[in-house]
Amino acid sequence: MTTPRAPQTPSFDPGLTQQYTGALLRAINKDGTFNVKRRGITRFAESVYTQLVSISWPRFLGLSLLLYLAVNTVFGLIYLMIGPDVLHASERDSGLSDFARAFFFSSQTLTTVGYGSVFPSGLAANLVASIECAFGLAAFAVVTGLIFARFSRPSAKLIFSNRLIVAPYREGTSLQFRIANQRSHVLTELEADMLLMTVETDAGGQPKRNFAELALERRSIFFLALTWTIVHPITEDSPLWGKTREDLERLQAEVLILIKGYDESFSQVVHARYSYRWDEMEWSARFLPVFGVSPAGHLVLDVSRISDFVRV
């Protein structure tokens, strides 16, 4: 009778998978997004609202402008299809072409401005203008809600040092990076996590990701009023113990950063992600101070110097 084998402890995976094939870039991009391209998603799997709230401001403003121009063009063409004589213009607008007159009348109707220099004539034109006016009221209400949602959406505006440094620490060395808040209000109850991701080849010759948590000297602070230098002591228990620059390059090492804190302005918990690859590490360095005391006794923080370091 054979003895049943005890179940093996699963390897640590934070959710970024261990098995993959082919060349792979960094796991977390510099803007905090994950390096994942999605395919096979149905058209309505993600709502239009969440997409419009989450896209960048240039894309949102560009889409809004394109939609505004498209709607006015469509209604302008409808007015022309009804007939070029259904829109009457005053003498100061007599120099406009038929399409220009229809386009600008559509713009005035859509925004409910109605300067009166162009006005519709006949049942069909007035009916289309009424429909466009109702559409404009609804559309601008939606856009106003989206703009408010984008402005009111909580986010952590943290700035990270450009480099991850290997700095002296007590009797040995440590891995350090520095963060600061780009906004004037204070974040409280901050917590940090660091993960080391390395890539090795398994017995079958396939690359495999390995993840290891990096213990921190201080995992949390009460408030982020100045800067926070997050330190991982490189002791004998550290996955980085004995590793050289060449070792980290061979392992395609990447340090993943997860920060969360409580934003008093939004009364919500906010998150930030960042990462440093092996080629973004500085060896034998230390950070320079970024704040001092003014003659009046105030602490003065220069956020632009958060990445300043010196060789040691």
C-alpha positions, -999 to +999 in steps of 0.1 A: +000+000+000+015+033-011+015+063+012-003+093-003+020+121-012+016+154+006+004+182-016+032+205-027+032+241-016+024+262-046+050+286-057+045+323-051+028+342-080+014+377-074-008+374-105+016+380-133+021+343-143+053+323-142+052+305-175+056+323-208+073+319-241+092+344-262+109+377-253+091+398-227+094+434-217+090+448-182+060+436-161+049+471-150+052+501-173+065+534-161+029+548-159+019+521-135-001+500-160+006+463-164+024+452-196-007+432-208-023+435-242-059+421-242-074+402-271-106+384-277-127+408-256-163+412-267-173+447-278-195+453-248-174+435-221-162+468-208-186+497-206-181+528-227-184+548-194-154+531-178-133+535-209-140+572-212-133+577-175-100+558-176-084+570-209-059+598-209-070+635-210-056+641-246-076+611-259-107+621-240-106+657-253-098+645-288-127+621-289-150+648-275-139+672-303-143+646-330-178+637-317-188+674-316-176+679-352-192+647-364-226+655-349-227+690-364-216+677-398-244+651-398-271+676-388-257+701-412-260+676-441-296+668-430-305+705-432-289+706-467-309+674-477-341+691-467-332+721-489-307+750-489-336+775-485-349+761-451-322+781-432-325+819-435-295+840-425-292+877-417-272+900-438-240+896-418-241+859-425-249+861-461-213+854-472-214+819-458-217+788-481-248+766-477-229+739-458-211+765-435-245+781-427-260+747-419-229+736-399-228+767-377-266+767-373-263+731-361-236+741-336-258+769-322-288+745-319-267+717-304-254+740-277-287+758-273-269+792-279-291+804-307-277+838-317-306+844-341-285+852-371-296+819-387-331+805-382-350+775-397-381+778-419-407+751-425-419+721-405-391+697-415-363+720-405-379+730-372-385+694-364-349+685-370-338+715-350-360+704-321-345+668-322-310+682-323-317+705-294-329+676-272-299+655-283-276+684-274-290+687-239-286+650-233-251+648-248-237+678-228-252+664-196-233+631-203-201+649-211-204+671-180-209+639-159-178+623-175-156+654-168-168+655-132-161+617-128-126+622-143-118+651-120-132+635-089-117+600-095-092+593-067-056+586-077-022+586-060+000+612-076+033+598-063+066+606-078+093+579-077+130+583-079+144+576-113+169+550-101+169+522-076+201+524-057+223+499-038+233+519-008+254+513+023+232+502+052+244+496+087+270+468+084+261+459+049+241+471+019+205+477+010+182+484-019+165+518-018+142+541-037+124+572-027+088+585-032+071+619-026+036+632-030+031+655-060+000+670-044-001+695-015-024+674+007-011+647+029-015+609+023-018+589+055-014+552+065+009+544+036+020+508+031+046+495+006+054+461-009+084+451-030+087+420-051+117+407-070+109+391-103+136+370-120+136+349-151+153+315-152+151+285-176+134+253-164+143+217-171+125+219-204+144+249-216+114+273-212+118+306-194+101+308-161+094+337-139+102+336-102+088+360-076+101+367-042+089+392-016+115+416-004+114+424+034+114+461+042+131+480+070+098+498+074+067+486+056+044+515+066+044+551+077+017+572+093+018+601+068+037+612+037+045+649+044+080+649+031+096+619+013+098+582+021+130+563+014+119+526+012+147+503+022+152+466+017+182+454+037+203+429+017+209+403+044+216+366+041+178+360+040+174+383+010+170+369-025+196+395-036+223+382-012+255+377-032+240+389-065+261+410-087+251+434-115+259+407-140+237+382-121+207+406-122+212+412-159+213+375-166+182+370-145+164+399-162+156+411-127+128+436-121+117+450-088+079+455-086+066+483-063+031+485-048+021+515-027-013+522-011-024+549+012-054+569+025-062+601+006-078+626+030-092+647+001-112+619-014-116+599+018-106+568-001-077+544-004-055+550-034-029+528-051+003+533-071+025+509-090+060+512-103+090+490-112+127+491-117+146+468-140+182+457-135+195+484-159+178+511-137+198+503-106+228+524-094+254+505-074+273+521-045+253+552-042+232+571-017+204+597-020+210+634-013+188+653+011+158+670-006+145+692+022+159+718+046+148+744+071+140+779+060+151+810+081+115+812+094+117+776+106+096+759+079+106+726+063+111+732+026+108+701+003+123+703-032+105+675-050+125+680-082+156+667-064+140+634-053+163+614-077+195+632-068+222+607-055+259+606-051+285+578-055+300+564-024 
